[in-house]
Amino acid sequence: MSHAPYLSPSERGVRVFLGVLFALLAALVFVHPAARVLAGLVAVGAFVEAGFGVCPLHKRLAGGNHALAPAQRRLCGLALVQLVLAYEWFFAGLEKVTGEFAANLSGTLSKFASENPFGWYKTFLEMSPESAQVLGGFIAWGELLTGVALALSVVVYIYSGKANVKSFALVLGILALLVGAFMNANFFLAAGWMSPSTHGVNMIMFWIEIALLYVWFLDWRT
């Protein structure tokens, strides 16, 4: 990088903190090889930006300015939230696609149905093993592709300078959020009764997706 540094000391300090955090996550916490590689790349990028005082995303949003406007900071915050969702959906789907999720789903659905408090949904869960395997494939690929679409829509929206491409990114993100919210609602109905964590995680993800849907839909309409 040959550009003069423009990140403030506090911004560089934040990047050092993130670099250390993601390096520890890659080394000590994450188990999946792809997750460890991704965390390692984020850590390296954060250290590089801290060392050189230059951030491509900052430059893209701020242009010639040295500080992001409030609207740009809010965009970064919303984008970060959506990328967290993208990470969760992608790796959840990847684990299912590469494992025995679909083949074993019939037994899992039987457990979900055993004491399910929603009688009308319990009937849906009591499907045949063949139907459960087909459903498992849809769930696995749905989760993985939702993660890809959520991440891709954010990157394209931020880095594209064309209005029609930005509009496409918004539509892609809206569709992915709708699919994600639909899956979370179903996971809540199926297994939310089994533990407070399952109940809470699906409700948190669902309402975050609804909030992002509201923001991106208004952006797309305008």
N, C-alpha and C positions, 0 to 999 in steps of 0.2 A: 504494500500500500504506500503510495507516494504522497497522499493527501495530508495536509496539516491536520493535527488533532483538533477536534471540535467538541468532543464529549467533555462534560464538566467532571471535576474530580469525584463528585458524588455518583455520577452516572458510571464512571469507570469503577468505582468501589462496588457498586451494585453488581457489575459484571464479574468482578473478582469473586464476590460472594456466590453468584450463580455458578461460576466455573467450579468452585470448590464443592458446592452442593451436588451438582450433576456428576462430578468426578467420583464423589463418595457413593452416589446412587448407582453408578455404573460398576463400581468395584465391590460394593458391599450389600446392596439391596436387590437390584434387578437380577432376575434369573434367566429370562429368555435372552438368547444371544442378540436378537435384533434390538431389543430394548436396551441392552448394554451398549451396543454400538451407537444407537441413536443418542443415548445420554452422553456417551463419550464425545460424540461430534458436537453436541451442544456445549459441553464443557470446554472443548478446544476453541470453538467459536467465541465463547464468552471471554476466555483469556486473551485471544487475539485482539478482540475489540478493546479490551481494557488496556492492553499493552500499546496499541497504536492510536487509541483514542478516536477510532473511526467505526461507525456502525452503518452498514448499507441500508438497513431499514429506517434508521433515523434520517439518513440523507435523503432517502426516497420520500419520506413524509414531510420533512421540514424544508427540503430544497436548500436554498442558500441561508436559511436561518439557523441559528445555533440552539434554538429551543423549540420544542414541539408546542403547538397551540393546544388549548384544552380539548378541542374536538379530536385532534390527532392522538392525544394521550388516551382519550376514551376509546377510540378505535383500536389502539394497541391492547387496551384492557379487554375489550370484547373479543378481539382476535385471540388473545391468550386463553381466555375461557373456552373458546370453541376448539382451540388446538388441544386443550386438556381432554375435552370430550372426544375429539378425534383419536387421540392416543388410546383412551379407554376402549372405545368401540373397535379400533383396529386390532389391538392385541387380544381382546376378548374373542373376536372373530377368528383371528389367526390360530389361536389355540384350539378352537372348535374345528376349524377346517382341517387342521393337520392331525387331529386326534380322533377319538371314537365317539364324539358327542352325538352325532346323528344316530349311530347304531345303538347307543345306550339310552336314547331319549325316552323310549317307551317306559322303562322302569322309573326314570326320573319323574315323568308326568304322573305316574301312579302314586308316587310319594306326595307330589304337589296336590293331588286330588283327594288324598286320604281324609284330611280334616279341613279341607278348604272351606272358608266361611261363605264364599260366594257360590250359592247353589247353581245358578245359571252358568257360571264359568266352570264349575266342577264337571258339568256335563261335557263341555268342550274338551277338557283335559282327558276324559276317559275315551280316547280314540284308539283305533287299532294300531298294532306295532308298525304296520306298513305306512299308515298315515303319519305316525310319529317320526319315522325315519325321513319321510319327505319334508315334514315340517322342520326337522333338525337341519337339513341342508339349507332351507330358506333362511333359518335363523343365523346359521354360521356365516353364510355368504352375505346376508343382510348386514350383520354387524361389521364384517370386514370392509365391505364397500361403503357403508355409512362413514366409517372412519376415514377412508380415502377421500370421499366426497367432501367431508367437513374440512379436512386439511387443505385440499386442493382449492376449494372455494375461497378460503381466507387468503392463500398465497396469490391466486389470480386476481382477486379483488384489490389487494394492496399494490401489487406490482404492475398491473396492466394500466396503460394510459388511455385505453379506448373505452368509450362509454358502453358500446354494445357488449364488449367482453366483460366489463364490470357487471352489467345487467345479467349476463349469463352466469357469472359467479354467484350473484345473489340468488338467482333461481335455483342453482345447484345446491347452495347452502340451505335454502328454505326447504327443498325436497328432502335433503339429508336429515335436517332437524325434525321434519314431520315423521320420517321413518324411525328415527331414534326415539322420539317421544312415544310413538305407537308401540315400539318394542318395550320401552320402560314401563308403560302402562300395563302391558300384558304380563311382563315379568312380576310386577307388583301384584296383580290379580292372582297369578299362579303361585307365587312363592313368598309374597310379602308377609303372610301370616306365620311363616316358619321361624323368623328371627327379626329382631329390631334392626339389625344391620342391613339385611336384604330389603326390608321395608323402607328404611331411610335412604339408602343409596339410590334406589329406583325413583323415589319421590324427589330427591334432590336433583338428579339428572333430568327428570321429567320437567320440573319447573324452570330449570336453567334453560332447557331447550325451548320451552314456551316463551320465556323472556327474550331469548335471542331471535326466535321466530318473529316476535313483535317488532323488534328493532330492524331486522333485515327486510321484513316485509314493507315497513314504512319507507326505508331507503329505496327499495325497488320501485314502489309506487311513485316516488318523487323523482 
